[in-house]
Amino acid sequence: MVPGLAFQAWFVVRWGYSTAAGLQFTLVDDAMISMTYGRTLAETGELVWFPGAPRVQGFTNLLWTLYMALLHVIGLAGSGAALAVTLTNLCFLVATALFTYRLVDRLAGGASRLPALVACGTVPLLFPLIYWSLRGMETGLIALVVVTSASLSYALLERWVDGRPAAPTCAALGLAGSVGVLTRLDVAVLVAVPLALLVVWAPTASRRVEVVLFGMLPVVAVSGGVVAFQALYYSDWLPNTYRLKMEGFPVLDRVARGAAAAGKVLPLLCFAAWGFAGARTSPDAAARRLASLLLGMVLAAAGYSVWVGGDAWEEFLFCNRYVSVVLPLMVALAVLGVEATVARRALSQGRRLLVVGSATASGLAMGVLTNPVSYLPPIGLAEGVVMGLGAIAVLDRLSGPGAIRGRALLLAAGTFAAVAGLVGMVVVTRVGGDTDVELETRIGQLLNRGTAADARIAVTSAGTTAYYARRPMVDLLGKNDRRIATGPPAVIDPADPVLERFRTFYPGHNKWNYDYSIGELRPDVVLPLFHVETIPQLEGWGYERRCLDGFPVFVLGSSTKIDRTVFAVCPE
């Protein structure tokens, strides 16, 4: 695990930035929305966006937001709170790797530690999982829930075979699932797979009752409690972000984008399928069943991602948050598949052609991009070559002695890690990714100094700037505005080339209503919008262009709540 931990340490430092006060740490903007809710809860006792804000649920990660509130209760804030969130997720990733080791070690039969060590060492190097976790999302915690659920399921299967008591294991499984749905309600899609399969596989009626009573009912009860809380506190059964991202869009448009975005996942699904095929040859009935369970959870995550239309940041060219949480299960399957193939010593020529052909074809799918849907040949061709040659190299070493088997395991794990996120890592670290969070932090701090306490700020990025500005906010994209979220998608002029990427379904970025958000609510400051065509409209509403430390913004000309020495006239 040492290489992975070293890489993660570099990642944490890489996404910090230097100031006179030392190295400052940040999170992605969506994580900072949760952080802002958490701080408001800690300071006022109200779980809302800012003090005095209407009760709108602009987050989907309840337990994670409550944890962020706890950090503020104990005195952390800003960079310190962001670093605490990052380090917490780092601990979750370490625990996930260790549980993956335990899972693979038991599935491999204990004859050799090598498969488990390879799987354990690969998990901390999976860039998508690292990125979403260490940048502040709840992904690390959910990945730990997923792997823990799989490990407990296998323990339960073993107890059934041996005739040992299983109620405590069922209860632990129910606790893991409950933590998952309390973190994100849609984790129910993942934890439902092992619970449903265990009910089907239970050898006796009494065992089935144990699974339902101690495993399934706690998850159902916690899910119901979360929904009831949302209905009572926010007057809505579902989070506002669900309304924003799902309502008002044709199912076909949403699923089409989700399917296109799944192109980058197809090579990883091939790994999982090969591993499943190999693990199904195991003489251990519990191992065969667990292989089905792992593949079921992987397919559930991929299917859910397609159903919701993928995530907003698919252009990063690595797995989104929904799929990243099951990457450790894919690694486990891939390693077990290699191990099972070693036992056969040889594959037929037809099987070899099938593996190499599917590897190459799935790699080509990496070139599919979204918003708008297009194809990037250099990436697709490169990934196709990597996958094809990687499959040939692995197969070539599978028929050799044990030393060659070890190289095959390492090569398979390395190819998986590379395909999972190498291209995306280069894109994000070289191009910048979310490094504009540093700018949003500075703008928020300037807004705090240059406006009155009751000045209202309109933003499109509703996390970092809102956190540091500490002002009443207007969310132009509707995550924290029920009227925008429940309204129709914005109508875009077909002749407007600037908004090309928003013509099709783009989760969380298709709804806005400037007549309401700006013309009716009249915020004192409006941060830049998607397109410059709104500038004449803003001028008609009485806004003028100013610069905040060189950053262009729009201020309400009649506002008495801004310090015009801070908002300088922009140079021509």
C-alpha positions, -999 to 999 in steps of 0.1 A, spaced: 0 0 0 30 23 3 30 35 -33 -7 42 -32 -4 62 1 26 81 -13 5 90 -44 -24 101 -22 -1 123 -1 12 139 -34 -24 144 -45 -34 162 -13 -5 186 -15 -10 191 -53 -45 204 -47 -35 228 -20 -22 263 -28 4 285 -11 -5 318 7 12 340 32 -5 320 59 9 287 45 -6 259 25 -43 261 21 -66 232 13 -98 231 -7 -126 208 -18 -146 205 -49 -175 230 -52 -202 205 -45 -185 193 -13 -183 230 -2 -221 232 -6 -224 205 20 -197 222 41 -218 255 40 -249 236 52 -228 220 79 -214 253 92 -248 269 93 -262 239 113 -233 242 137 -237 279 142 -275 283 141 -291 249 146 -308 251 112 -298 227 84 -301 253 56 -277 269 31 -270 301 50 -285 317 82 -321 327 74 -323 308 42 -355 289 33 -356 252 41 -344 237 8 -323 205 7 -295 214 -17 -274 184 -7 -278 146 -10 -253 134 16 -270 138 49 -245 119 72 -215 135 54 -230 170 59 -236 162 96 -200 152 99 -189 185 84 -211 203 110 -193 183 137 -160 196 124 -172 232 128 -186 224 163 -151 214 174 -136 246 160 -124 237 125 -133 259 95 -121 268 60 -88 252 51 -86 232 83 -121 217 79 -113 209 42 -81 191 52 -99 172 79 -125 160 54 -97 149 30 -78 130 57 -110 113 69 -116 100 34 -80 90 31 -85 68 62 -117 54 46 -96 45 15 -70 27 36 -98 7 54 -113 -1 20 -80 -15 7 -76 -36 39 -112 -50 35 -104 -57 -2 -73 -77 10 -94 -97 34 -121 -104 8 -96 -116 -19 -75 -135 6 -105 -155 17 -118 -160 -18 -85 -172 -31 -85 -200 -5 -55 -187 14 -30 -207 -7 -10 -176 -15 -12 -140 -2 -1 -126 -36 -36 -120 -51 -48 -103 -20 -17 -82 -17 -20 -71 -54 -57 -62 -49 -50 -43 -17 -21 -24 -33 -41 -15 -63 -71 2 -45 -51 32 -32 -39 39 -68 -74 40 -84 -75 77 -95 -113 81 -98 -118 68 -63 -89 90 -50 -101 121 -68 -137 121 -56 -128 111 -21 -98 133 -14 -116 163 -30 -142 161 -3 -171 139 -16 -186 111 4 -172 85 -21 -146 71 3 -172 63 29 -195 47 4 -167 26 -11 -159 13 24 -196 5 29 -197 -14 -4 -166 -35 3 -176 -41 39 -210 -53 27 -194 -77 3 -170 -90 30 -198 -95 55 -219 -113 29 -191 -138 23 -187 -143 61 -224 -150 63 -222 -176 34 -194 -193 53 -213 -194 85 -242 -210 68 -220 -237 53 -204 -244 87 -237 -242 106 -225 -214 129 -247 -186 144 -251 -158 119 -274 -132 135 -244 -109 146 -231 -110 110 -265 -101 96 -267 -72 121 -233 -60 110 -244 -62 74 -276 -42 83 -255 -16 101 -232 -11 71 -261 -7 48 -278 17 72 -246 39 72 -247 38 34 -283 50 30 -279 75 57 -249 89 38 -267 89 4 -302 75 -1 -294 61 -35 -268 38 -19 -298 16 -13 -294 5 -50 -261 -11 -41 -268 -26 -6 -300 -41 -19 -281 -65 -41 -264 -85 -13 -294 -84 9 -317 -96 -18 -293 -124 -30 -288 -135 6 -325 -139 11 -327 -160 -20 -296 -181 -10 -306 -187 26 -305 -224 32 -334 -225 57 -364 -204 66 -348 -194 99 -317 -181 81 -339 -162 57 -357 -146 87 -323 -135 102 -313 -118 70 -347 -100 68 -349 -91 104 -313 -81 112 -300 -71 77 -328 -58 56 -352 -42 81 -326 -18 96 -318 -5 61 -354 -1 52 -361 17 85 -332 41 81 -342 48 45 -377 55 57 -364 77 85 -343 98 60 -373 102 37 -396 112 66 -370 137 79 -368 153 44 -406 155 42 -410 170 77 -381 194 76 -379 204 40 -415 197 30 -403 175 2 -398 137 2 -368 140 -20 -337 163 -21 -340 194 -42 -311 182 -63 -333 153 -74 -359 176 -87 -332 197 -104 -315 168 -122 -343 144 -130 -376 162 -134 -386 178 -167 -362 158 -189 -373 129 -212 -361 95 -199 -346 87 -233 -324 119 -233 -312 111 -198 -304 75 -205 -287 83 -238 -263 106 -221 -257 80 -193 -250 53 -219 -225 76 -237 -208 85 -204 -205 48 -197 -181 43 -225 -152 50 -202 -165 23 -178 -169 -5 -204 -132 -16 -202 -135 -19 -164 -168 -39 -168 -148 -63 -191 -123 -68 -163 -151 -76 -139 -168 -100 -164 -135 -119 -170 -130 -121 -132 -165 -133 -127 -161 -160 -154 -129 -172 -137 -142 -171 -102 -173 -191 -112 -150 -221 -118 -140 -222 -81 -148 -254 -62 -159 -233 -33 -197 -228 -35 -196 -197 -13 -169 -182 -35 -190 -188 -66 -219 -171 -50 -198 -141 -39 -186 -136 -74 -222 -133 -85 -228 -108 -57 -198 -87 -66 -208 -86 -102 -243 -77 -93 -232 -47 -72 -209 -36 -101 -237 -38 -126 -261 -20 -102 -237 9 -99 -232 11 -137 -269 8 -144 -278 35 -119 -252 58 -135 -269 52 -169 -304 58 -155 -296 92 -139 -277 103 -170 -242 101 -156 -226 129 -136 -219 165 -145 -182 161 -149 -179 133 -174 -155 153 -195 -128 144 -169 -126 111 -187 -126 89 -156 -153 71 -137 -180 93 -120 -189 91 -84 -216 65 -89 -192 39 -104 -160 48 -85 -174 33 -53 -174 -2 -68 -139 -1 -84 -125 -21 -55 -150 -49 -63 -139 -48 -99 -103 -51 -88 -112 -81 -66 -129 -98 -95 -101 -91 -120 -74 -105 -96 -95 -136 -88 -101 -141 -125 -64 -142 -132 -59 -165 -103 -86 -189 -115 -72 -189 -150 -38 -198 -137 -53 -229 -122 -64 -240 -157 -29 -234 -170 -42 -228 -206 -70 -212 -225 -84 -223 -258 -76 -202 -288 -112 -191 -290 -112 -179 -254 -80 -160 -260 -95 -142 -291 -126 -134 -271 -106 -118 -243 -83 -98 -266 -112 -87 -289 -134 -76 -260 -105 -58 -244 -96 -38 -276 -133 -30 -283 -140 -18 -248 -108 3 -249 -120 21 -280 -152 31 -261 -130 54 -239 -131 80 -267 -168 87 -263 -173 122 -249 -205 139 -237 -220 174 -238 -222 173 -268 -217 136 -276 -186 133 -297 -156 110 -302 -120 117 -295 -100 93 -316 -65 97 -299 -79 87 -266 -101 59 -279 -74 44 -301 -47 46 -274 -70 29 -248 -79 2 -273 -42 -5 -280 -34 -5 -242 -63 -29 -234 -55 -52 -263 -18 -54 -257 -24 -57 -220 -47 -87 -225 -22 -104 -248 6 -98 -222 -15 -111 -193 -26 -142 -213 9 -149 -224 21 -151 -187 -8 -171 -174 5 -204 -188 39 -200 -171 52 -211 -137 43 -193 -104 68 -164 -109 52 -156 -143 18 -158 -126 29 -131 -102 38 -108 -131 4 -115 -147 -13 -105 -115 7 -73 -113 2 -65 -150 -35 -71 -148 -38 -48 -117 -16 -21 -134 -36 -22 -166 -69 -19 -146 -56 11 -126 -43 28 -158 -75 23 -177 -96 34 -147 -81 68 -145 -47 75 -161 -60 96 -190 -84 114 -166 -55 120 -142 -34 136 -169 -63 158 -180 -72 170 -146 -37 176 -132 -24 192 -164 -54 212 -176 -65 222 -141 -97 205 -133 -112 222 -103 -82 244 -95 -105 273 -100 -116 266 -64 -86 287 -53 -101 316 -73 -136 310 -59 -121 311 -24 -104 344 -30 -136 359 -45 -157 347 -16 -132 364 8 -133 396 -11 -171 396 -12 -171 392 25 -149 423 29 -166 444 2 -203 439 10 -227 445 39 -238 415 60 -272 415 44 -260 419 8 -272 391 -16 -248 374 -40 -259 355 -71 -237 326 -81 -235 296 -104 -209 278 -84 -228 276 -51 -202 260 -28 -168 277 -23 -178 313 -29 -209 310 -7 -189 294 21 -162 322 22 -186 351 14 -208 344 44 -237 363 27 -273 355 17 -270 338 -16 -290 333 -48 -283 300 -66 -287 307 -103 -286 270 -112 -312 260 -86 -295 234 -64 -306 255 -34 -337 271 -50 -369 251 -52 -385 273 -78 -356 267 -103 -353 230 -95 -390 223 -100 -393 245 -130 -387 236 -167 -353 234 -183 -340 267 -197 -349 275 -233 -317 281 -254 -315 300 -286 -305 275 -313 -283 302 -328 -263 306 -296 -230 286 -300 -218 294 -265 -245 273 -248 -240 243 -271 -231 219 -243 -263 227 -224 -287 219 -253 -288 182 -242 -292 167 -207 -264 179 -184 -271 170 -148 -277 200 -126 -269 225 -153 -300 227 -175 -322 249 -154 -320 286 -148 -344 316 -149 -326 349 -148 -359 369 -150 -367 354 -116 -332 350 -100 -319 384 -110 -348 405 -124 -371 396 -95 -348 388 -65 -325 417 -73 -292 404 -58 -266 431 -50 -238 413 -68 -240 388 -97 -210 366 -105 -204 358 -142 -230 338 -160 -227 311 -186 -227 334 -216 -220 371 -224 -253 375 -241 -269 382 -207 -248 414 -202 -273 437 -220 -301 422 -200 -282 428 -168 -277 465 -178 -314 468 -184 -320 456 -148 -297 483 -135 -264 463 -132 -230 476 -141 -198 457 -148 -171 461 -121 -139 442 -112 -132 425 -80 -94 423 -78 -94 419 -116 -123 394 -116 -153 408 -136 -186 408 -117 -219 428 -120 -232 450 -92 -266 466 -88 -261 503 -95 -286 514 -68 -273 491 -41 -261 507 -9 -247 474 4 -214 473 -15 -181 490 -10 -174 506 -43 -137 510 -34 -135 472 -35 -155 469 -67 -133 489 -90 -142 501 -125 -129 475 -150 -102 487 -174 -113 489 -210 
